[in-house]
Amino acid sequence: LNQAMEGIGYTVRGENGILNRRYFTKGGNQRSHHIHAFATGDAQIIKHLAFRDYLIKHNDVAIQYALMKK
């Protein structure tokens, strides 16, 4: 679906360092959206969701993570 994603303004990033992932971004340097796509049941989904859930429950860590990314 790479061409379809490009057609609606996303940049195709391939796996971008995570096995079996398809990664798409939108907005260039002012990124407004990003999509991580995996096959149903892929183990990477569990890792991503666990990380997300951890940041939701630990706001102090989420703030530190956001600062580190900047």
C-alpha positions, 0 to 999 in steps of 0.5 A: 500500500506504499503508493496509496499512502504516498497518494494521501501525503505520507512518506514511506519509511519502510521498516525504519529499524524495526523488523516487520514494521511498515512506517509512514510519516506525514508533515516533513520536519513539522510531522503531524502524523505517523503510522506504524503498521504490522501484520496481525499478531506480530510480536512488535505490536505488543512491545509498542503498545506496552511502551505506549501504556507505560508512558501513559501511566508514568507522566514524568517519564513521558515528559523526559522521553519527549525532551530527549526526543527534541 
